[in-house]
Amino acid sequence: MVEDEIIVAVNLGQKLKKLGYELVGITSSGEEAIQKAEENHPDLVLMDINIEGNLDGIETAEVLRNRFHTPVIYLTAYADESTLDRAKKTQPLGYIVKPFESDQLRSSIEVALYKNEIEQRSKQTEEKLKGALNQLGAGIVTTDENGFLLFMNPAAEKLTGCKYKDHLGKPVREILFFENETGDTIGSVVEEVLQSGLPKESGNIFLISKNGNNQEIRFQSSPILGAEEKLTGTFNILRTKEQHTSTTEKDTYLKEIHHRIKNNLTIISSIFSLRSGQADGESNDILRESQNRLRAVALLHEILYESKDLSSISFELYVKKLTDALFEIYQVDREKIRLELNIQEAKVKAEIGMNLALIINELITNSLKHGLADSESGLIRVHFTRKDEMLTLDVSDSGKGLPEDSIRKRSPNSLGLSLVESLAKQIDGKIDFLNQQGARIRLTFPVSV
């Protein structure tokens, strides 16, 4: 606390103690406050504006913010307009007007501490993001909603021939000049995005650099949307022709890998199919179930091969293709056995999708082989939903239900439970086996996995 009136300081100190706060020091001057802050690293400083010494409260607060990142709440009985304007520039977390009650003091401190925590987290996230963007080979430029420069990474500095520190807060059109192949000047792509609110990508165009090192590039500009979908700026990527070609070649190579894996798995599945025709009883069942698992994995690679996004898949499409294949393998009469799909989460990571598909494969296989084997009619449900930060896969049927012994002992022979539980653990999932008018298996796992 920085307060030069001793009676006020003592009274305030008593209030703080009653409210459960630890007071690490009381000073009456700015110089002493800076020294104590360096020694004690307080979470918050209560600062009177009019204090003793060469520094007033506002000047002291500025030193504390710049040197130690220490948040401040101003204590003041009165202040003219010019003083308040000076105080605002130090970015205080609040003002308390003297005299004040304990409740007002507590609420002001709690709000200030919370705001400071949020601001510090935001700054840490921003610094991590800037660090990551600075490592990229592609040029990155961001602007505010008026087209003024907010950020530019070293790669963008090199491409444009402009220094970030020299152009911060200036119109981005001063550093981004483009020409087409015929030498005609191209209008500002960034301004088009700001006006339309829609992303825009150029073909191959030429960036006119300040250092005369003009390059053929591809330019992408995307709107940044804040609260309530309000446009707050743009995020822009500049890739040289070589970088764009390299990215395209990598995507093509990955697609080819997925294609080869899918083909190899299909061949192995076909071998299993041939061998199953020569086997009897339990051996035949084991071969067919192994074949189905291989088919589930091959199907994932088939979808990735046909997709533009190689890191995630359309889960609804995946589940539909998988269940259709299983119904065909077990020659299900769809007039008698119905399938109900409710997939609310459209996209999942490819590696998560594989685990979920293998689980679905096991559970539907169990339903078709055991739960609904002798039924004249029945229903299989596959629901995939999200609530807050948790995802839930719910698979159920209207059949006989799970044998209580297999639920209690987790017998791997009855349901492939060992595989299901192992796949669930790999995605930090919790799995419940239930009997509710048939078999029901519910898997919950975090979105962040």
C-alpha positions as CSV (number, residue, x, y, z in Angstrom):
1,M,0.0,0.0,0.0
2,V,1.3,3.5,-0.9
3,E,-0.4,6.1,1.3
4,D,1.1,9.1,2.9
5,E,-1.7,9.7,5.5
6,I,-0.7,7.4,8.4
7,I,-4.2,7.2,9.9
8,V,-5.8,6.3,6.6
9,A,-3.0,3.7,6.0
10,V,-3.5,2.0,9.4
11,N,-7.3,1.9,9.0
12,L,-7.0,0.5,5.5
13,G,-4.4,-2.1,6.7
14,Q,-6.8,-3.3,9.4
15,K,-9.6,-3.7,6.8
16,L,-7.4,-5.7,4.5
17,K,-6.4,-8.0,7.4
18,K,-10.0,-8.6,8.3
19,L,-10.8,-9.4,4.7
20,G,-8.1,-12.1,4.7
21,Y,-5.4,-10.3,2.6
22,E,-1.7,-10.2,3.5
23,L,-0.3,-6.7,3.6
24,V,3.5,-7.0,2.7
25,G,4.3,-3.3,3.3
26,I,3.1,0.3,3.7
27,T,5.0,3.2,2.2
28,S,4.4,6.9,1.8
29,S,6.7,7.6,-1.2
30,G,7.1,6.4,-4.7
31,E,10.8,5.6,-4.3
32,E,10.2,3.4,-1.3
33,A,7.3,1.7,-3.0
34,I,9.5,0.7,-6.0
35,Q,12.1,-0.7,-3.6
36,K,9.5,-2.7,-1.6
37,A,7.9,-4.0,-4.8
38,E,11.3,-5.3,-6.0
39,E,11.8,-7.1,-2.6
40,N,8.3,-8.5,-2.1
41,H,6.8,-9.0,-5.6
42,P,3.2,-8.1,-4.5
43,D,0.1,-9.4,-6.4
44,L,-1.4,-5.9,-6.2
45,V,-0.6,-2.4,-5.1
46,L,-3.1,0.1,-3.7
47,M,-1.8,3.5,-4.7
48,D,-2.7,6.9,-3.5
49,I,-2.2,9.5,-6.3
50,N,-0.9,12.3,-4.1
51,I,2.1,10.9,-2.1
52,E,5.4,12.0,-0.8
53,G,8.7,12.2,-2.7
54,N,9.8,13.2,-6.2
55,L,7.4,10.7,-7.9
56,D,3.6,11.0,-7.6
57,G,1.4,7.9,-7.5
58,I,0.8,7.9,-11.3
59,E,4.6,8.1,-12.1
60,T,5.2,5.3,-9.5
61,A,2.5,3.1,-11.0
62,E,4.1,3.5,-14.4
63,V,7.5,2.3,-13.1
64,L,5.9,-0.6,-11.3
65,R,4.0,-1.7,-14.5
66,N,7.0,-1.3,-16.8
67,R,9.6,-2.8,-14.5
68,F,7.7,-5.5,-12.5
69,H,4.4,-5.9,-14.3
70,T,2.7,-5.1,-11.0
71,P,-1.0,-4.2,-11.2
72,V,-2.3,-1.1,-9.4
73,I,-5.6,0.1,-8.0
74,Y,-5.7,3.9,-7.4
75,L,-6.9,5.3,-4.1
76,T,-8.1,8.9,-4.5
77,A,-10.4,11.4,-2.8
78,Y,-10.6,13.6,-5.8
79,A,-8.9,14.1,-9.1
80,D,-9.2,16.6,-11.9
81,E,-9.6,15.6,-15.6
82,S,-6.0,15.9,-16.6
83,T,-4.9,13.8,-13.6
84,L,-7.4,11.1,-14.5
85,D,-6.1,11.1,-18.1
86,R,-2.6,10.6,-16.9
87,A,-3.7,7.8,-14.6
88,K,-5.5,6.0,-17.5
89,K,-2.2,5.7,-19.4
90,T,-0.8,3.5,-16.7
91,Q,-3.6,1.0,-17.3
92,P,-4.8,0.6,-13.7
93,L,-7.1,-2.2,-12.7
94,G,-9.5,0.1,-10.9
95,Y,-10.2,3.2,-8.8
96,I,-11.4,3.4,-5.3
97,V,-12.8,6.8,-4.2
98,K,-12.2,7.7,-0.5
99,P,-13.9,7.1,1.8
100,F,-15.0,3.5,1.1
101,E,-16.5,0.5,2.8
102,S,-15.0,-2.9,3.3
103,D,-17.4,-4.5,0.8
104,Q,-16.4,-2.0,-1.9
105,L,-12.7,-2.6,-1.1
106,R,-13.1,-6.4,-1.3
107,S,-15.0,-6.3,-4.6
108,S,-12.5,-3.9,-6.2
109,I,-9.5,-6.1,-5.2
110,E,-11.1,-9.4,-6.3
111,V,-12.1,-7.9,-9.7
112,A,-8.6,-6.5,-10.1
113,L,-6.9,-9.7,-9.3
114,Y,-9.1,-11.7,-11.6
115,K,-8.6,-9.2,-14.5
116,N,-4.9,-9.3,-13.9
117,E,-4.9,-13.1,-14.1
118,I,-6.8,-13.1,-17.3
119,E,-4.5,-10.5,-18.8
120,Q,-1.4,-12.4,-17.8
121,R,-2.8,-15.6,-19.4
122,S,-3.7,-13.7,-22.5
123,K,-0.2,-12.2,-22.7
124,Q,1.4,-15.7,-22.3
125,T,-0.8,-17.1,-25.0
126,E,0.0,-14.2,-27.3
127,E,3.8,-14.6,-26.7
128,K,3.6,-18.3,-27.4
129,L,1.7,-17.7,-30.6
130,K,4.1,-15.0,-31.7
131,G,7.0,-17.3,-31.0
132,A,5.5,-20.0,-33.1
133,L,4.7,-17.6,-36.0
134,N,8.2,-16.3,-35.9
135,Q,9.5,-19.7,-36.6
136,L,7.4,-20.2,-39.7
137,G,9.0,-20.1,-43.2
138,A,5.9,-18.4,-44.6
139,G,5.4,-14.7,-44.2
140,I,2.7,-13.8,-41.6
141,V,1.0,-10.4,-41.4
142,T,-1.9,-9.4,-39.2
143,T,-3.9,-6.2,-39.1
144,D,-6.7,-4.6,-37.1
145,E,-10.2,-3.9,-38.4
146,N,-8.9,-0.7,-40.1
147,G,-6.1,-2.4,-41.9
148,F,-3.3,-1.1,-39.6
149,L,-0.4,-3.5,-39.0
150,L,-0.4,-5.4,-35.7
151,F,2.2,-8.1,-36.4
152,M,4.7,-9.3,-38.9
153,N,7.1,-12.2,-38.6
154,P,10.7,-12.3,-39.8
155,A,9.8,-14.2,-43.0
156,A,7.3,-11.4,-43.9
157,E,10.0,-8.7,-43.1
158,K,12.4,-10.5,-45.5
159,L,9.8,-10.8,-48.3
160,T,8.5,-7.2,-48.0
161,G,11.9,-5.5,-47.2
162,C,10.1,-3.7,-44.3
163,K,10.9,-3.7,-40.6
164,Y,8.1,-4.6,-38.3
165,K,9.0,-2.0,-35.7
166,D,9.1,0.8,-38.3
167,H,5.6,0.0,-39.6
168,L,3.7,-1.1,-36.5
169,G,0.4,0.7,-36.4
170,K,0.7,2.0,-39.9
171,P,-1.6,1.1,-42.9
172,V,-0.6,-2.4,-44.2
173,R,-1.0,-1.1,-47.8
174,E,2.3,0.7,-47.2
175,I,4.2,-2.7,-47.2
176,L,2.0,-5.0,-49.3
177,F,2.2,-4.0,-53.0
178,F,1.2,-6.6,-55.7
179,E,1.4,-6.9,-59.5
180,N,0.0,-9.5,-61.8
181,E,2.0,-11.3,-64.5
182,T,1.4,-8.4,-67.0
183,G,2.8,-5.8,-64.5
184,D,-0.6,-4.3,-63.6
185,T,-1.0,-3.2,-60.0
186,I,-3.5,-5.3,-58.0
187,G,-5.7,-3.6,-55.5
188,S,-5.4,-4.3,-51.8
189,V,-6.5,-7.8,-51.0
190,V,-6.6,-7.0,-47.3
191,E,-9.0,-4.1,-47.9
192,E,-11.3,-6.4,-49.9
193,V,-11.4,-8.9,-47.0
194,L,-12.1,-6.2,-44.5
195,Q,-15.0,-4.9,-46.7
196,S,-16.5,-8.3,-47.5
197,G,-15.7,-10.3,-44.3
198,L,-14.8,-13.2,-46.6
199,P,-11.4,-15.0,-47.0
200,K,-9.6,-14.4,-50.3
201,E,-6.7,-16.3,-52.0
202,S,-4.7,-15.0,-54.9
203,G,-3.2,-17.0,-57.7
204,N,0.5,-16.5,-58.4
205,I,1.2,-12.8,-58.1
206,F,4.3,-10.7,-57.6
207,L,5.1,-9.0,-54.3
208,I,6.9,-5.6,-54.9
209,S,9.5,-5.5,-52.2
210,K,11.0,-2.3,-50.8
211,N,14.5,-3.8,-51.2
212,G,13.9,-4.5,-54.9
213,N,13.9,-8.3,-54.3
214,N,10.5,-8.9,-56.0
215,Q,9.1,-12.5,-55.7
216,E,6.3,-14.5,-57.2
217,I,4.1,-15.6,-54.3
218,R,0.7,-16.9,-53.3
219,F,-1.3,-14.6,-50.9
220,Q,-4.1,-15.7,-48.5
221,S,-6.1,-13.2,-46.5
222,S,-8.6,-14.3,-43.9
223,P,-10.9,-12.3,-41.6
224,I,-10.4,-12.5,-37.8
225,L,-13.8,-12.6,-36.0
226,G,-14.2,-11.6,-32.4
227,A,-17.2,-11.7,-30.1
228,E,-20.6,-12.0,-31.8
229,E,-18.8,-12.7,-35.2
230,K,-17.6,-9.1,-35.3
231,L,-14.7,-8.4,-37.7
232,T,-11.6,-7.5,-35.7
233,G,-8.8,-7.7,-38.3
234,T,-7.2,-10.0,-40.9
235,F,-4.6,-12.8,-40.8
236,N,-2.5,-12.9,-43.9
237,I,-0.1,-15.6,-45.3
238,L,2.6,-15.0,-47.9
239,R,4.1,-18.1,-49.5
240,T,6.8,-18.1,-52.1
241,K,6.2,-20.2,-55.2
242,E,8.7,-22.8,-53.9
243,Q,7.0,-23.0,-50.5
244,H,3.6,-23.5,-52.1
245,T,4.9,-26.1,-54.4
246,S,6.6,-27.9,-51.5
247,T,3.3,-27.9,-49.5
248,T,1.4,-29.3,-52.5
249,E,3.9,-32.0,-53.1
250,K,3.8,-33.1,-49.4
251,D,0.0,-33.3,-49.5
252,T,0.2,-35.4,-52.7
253,Y,2.8,-37.6,-51.1
254,L,0.6,-38.1,-48.0
255,K,-2.4,-38.9,-50.2
256,E,-0.3,-41.5,-52.0
257,I,0.8,-43.1,-48.7
258,H,-2.9,-43.3,-47.5
259,H,-3.8,-44.9,-50.9
260,R,-1.0,-47.5,-50.6
261,I,-1.9,-48.4,-47.0
262,K,-5.5,-48.7,-47.9
263,N,-4.6,-51.1,-50.8
264,N,-2.3,-53.2,-48.7
265,L,-4.9,-53.6,-46.0
266,T,-7.5,-54.5,-48.6
267,I,-5.1,-57.3,-49.9
268,I,-4.6,-58.6,-46.3
269,S,-8.4,-58.5,-45.7
270,S,-8.9,-60.5,-48.9
271,I,-6.4,-63.1,-47.8
272,F,-8.3,-63.4,-44.5
273,S,-11.5,-63.8,-46.5
274,L,-10.0,-66.7,-48.5
275,R,-8.7,-68.4,-45.4
276,S,-12.1,-68.0,-43.6
277,G,-13.7,-70.1,-46.4
278,Q,-11.3,-73.0,-45.4
279,A,-11.9,-72.7,-41.7
280,D,-14.7,-74.0,-39.5
281,G,-16.6,-72.8,-36.5
282,E,-14.7,-70.5,-34.1
283,S,-11.7,-70.1,-36.4
284,N,-13.9,-68.8,-39.1
285,D,-15.4,-66.3,-36.7
286,I,-12.0,-65.1,-35.6
287,L,-10.8,-64.6,-39.2
288,R,-14.0,-62.8,-40.2
289,E,-13.8,-60.4,-37.2
290,S,-10.1,-59.7,-37.9
291,Q,-11.1,-59.0,-41.5
292,N,-13.7,-56.5,-40.4
293,R,-11.2,-54.7,-38.2
294,L,-8.8,-54.4,-41.1
295,R,-11.6,-53.1,-43.3
296,A,-12.4,-50.4,-40.7
297,V,-8.8,-49.2,-40.8
298,A,-8.6,-49.4,-44.6
299,L,-11.8,-47.3,-44.8
300,L,-10.2,-44.5,-42.8
301,H,-7.3,-44.3,-45.2
302,E,-9.7,-44.4,-48.2
303,I,-11.6,-41.4,-46.8
304,L,-8.4,-39.5,-46.0
305,Y,-7.1,-40.2,-49.6
306,E,-10.3,-38.6,-51.0
307,S,-10.2,-35.7,-48.6
308,K,-8.5,-32.3,-48.8
309,D,-7.9,-32.4,-45.0
310,L,-5.4,-35.1,-44.1
311,S,-5.6,-34.5,-40.4
312,S,-9.3,-35.0,-39.7
313,I,-12.2,-36.9,-41.2
314,S,-16.0,-36.5,-41.6
315,F,-17.0,-38.8,-38.8
316,E,-20.6,-39.1,-40.0
317,L,-19.4,-40.3,-43.5
318,Y,-17.0,-42.7,-41.8
319,V,-19.6,-44.3,-39.5
320,K,-22.1,-44.6,-42.3
321,K,-19.7,-46.4,-44.6
322,L,-18.5,-48.6,-41.8
323,T,-22.0,-49.6,-40.7
324,D,-23.2,-50.2,-44.3
325,A,-20.2,-52.6,-44.8
326,L,-21.0,-54.5,-41.6
327,F,-24.7,-54.8,-42.5
328,E,-23.7,-56.2,-45.9
329,I,-21.1,-58.7,-44.5
330,Y,-23.7,-60.1,-42.0
331,Q,-26.4,-60.0,-44.7
332,V,-28.8,-57.9,-42.6
333,D,-32.4,-57.4,-43.7
334,R,-32.8,-53.7,-43.3
335,E,-36.5,-54.0,-43.3
336,K,-36.2,-56.0,-40.0
337,I,-33.0,-54.5,-38.4
338,R,-32.9,-50.7,-38.5
339,L,-30.0,-48.5,-37.9
340,E,-30.3,-45.1,-36.3
341,L,-27.3,-42.7,-36.7
342,N,-27.1,-39.4,-34.8
343,I,-23.6,-37.8,-35.4
344,Q,-23.5,-34.3,-34.0
345,E,-19.8,-33.7,-34.1
346,A,-18.9,-33.4,-37.8
347,K,-15.1,-33.6,-37.7
348,V,-12.7,-35.7,-35.6
349,K,-9.0,-36.2,-35.7
350,A,-8.0,-39.0,-37.9
351,E,-6.2,-41.0,-35.1
352,I,-9.3,-40.6,-32.8
353,G,-11.6,-41.6,-35.6
354,M,-9.8,-44.9,-36.1
355,N,-10.2,-45.8,-32.4
356,L,-13.9,-44.9,-32.4
357,A,-14.5,-46.8,-35.6
358,L,-12.8,-49.9,-34.2
359,I,-14.9,-49.7,-31.1
360,I,-18.1,-49.3,-33.2
361,N,-17.0,-52.2,-35.3
362,E,-16.7,-54.4,-32.2
363,L,-20.0,-53.3,-30.7
364,I,-22.1,-53.6,-33.9
365,T,-20.6,-56.9,-34.7
366,N,-21.6,-58.1,-31.2
367,S,-25.2,-56.8,-31.8
368,L,-25.5,-58.5,-35.1
369,K,-23.9,-61.8,-34.0
370,H,-25.5,-62.1,-30.6
371,G,-27.9,-59.4,-29.4
372,L,-30.2,-59.5,-32.4
373,A,-29.2,-62.8,-34.0
374,D,-32.6,-64.5,-33.6
375,S,-34.7,-61.3,-33.6
376,E,-37.5,-60.8,-36.2
377,S,-37.0,-57.0,-35.8
378,G,-34.6,-54.7,-33.9
379,L,-32.9,-51.4,-33.7
380,I,-29.2,-50.4,-33.5
381,R,-28.4,-46.9,-32.4
382,V,-25.1,-45.0,-32.8
383,H,-25.1,-41.6,-31.3
384,F,-22.1,-39.2,-31.1
385,T,-22.6,-36.0,-29.2
386,R,-20.8,-33.2,-27.5
387,K,-21.4,-31.4,-24.2
388,D,-19.0,-28.6,-23.2
389,E,-15.5,-30.2,-23.5
390,M,-16.6,-33.8,-23.5
391,L,-17.6,-36.1,-26.4
392,T,-19.8,-39.1,-26.0
393,L,-20.1,-42.2,-28.2
394,D,-23.3,-44.2,-27.3
395,V,-23.9,-47.5,-29.1
396,S,-27.0,-49.5,-28.1
397,D,-29.4,-52.2,-29.5
398,S,-32.8,-53.6,-28.7
399,G,-31.6,-57.1,-28.3
400,K,-31.0,-59.6,-25.5
401,G,-28.6,-57.3,-23.6
402,L,-25.1,-58.2,-22.3
403,P,-24.6,-61.2,-20.1
404,E,-24.2,-59.9,-16.5
405,D,-21.2,-62.2,-16.1
406,S,-19.4,-60.6,-19.1
407,I,-20.1,-57.1,-17.7
408,R,-18.8,-58.0,-14.2
409,K,-15.8,-60.0,-15.2
410,R,-15.0,-58.1,-18.5
411,S,-14.7,-61.4,-20.3
412,P,-12.9,-60.8,-23.6
413,N,-14.5,-63.9,-25.1
414,S,-18.0,-62.5,-25.0
415,L,-17.7,-59.0,-26.6
416,G,-14.1,-58.2,-27.5
417,L,-14.2,-56.1,-24.3
418,S,-10.4,-56.2,-23.9
419,L,-10.0,-54.5,-27.3
420,V,-12.8,-52.0,-26.6
421,E,-11.4,-51.0,-23.2
422,S,-7.9,-50.8,-24.6
423,L,-9.0,-48.5,-27.4
424,A,-11.0,-46.3,-24.9
425,K,-7.9,-45.9,-22.7
426,Q,-5.8,-44.7,-25.6
427,I,-8.1,-41.6,-25.9
428,D,-8.4,-41.1,-22.1
429,G,-12.0,-42.4,-22.3
430,K,-14.3,-43.7,-19.7
431,I,-16.5,-46.6,-20.8
432,D,-19.7,-47.9,-19.2
433,F,-21.4,-51.2,-20.1
434,L,-25.1,-51.1,-19.4
435,N,-28.2,-53.3,-19.8
436,Q,-31.2,-51.0,-20.7
437,Q,-33.7,-52.8,-22.8
438,G,-30.8,-54.3,-24.7
439,A,-27.1,-53.8,-24.7
440,R,-25.8,-50.2,-24.3
441,I,-22.2,-49.1,-24.2
442,R,-21.3,-45.5,-23.6
443,L,-17.8,-44.0,-24.1
444,T,-17.0,-40.4,-22.9
445,F,-13.7,-38.7,-23.6
446,P,-12.3,-35.1,-23.7
447,V,-12.4,-33.0,-26.8
448,S,-8.7,-32.0,-26.2
449,V,-7.4,-35.6,-26.4
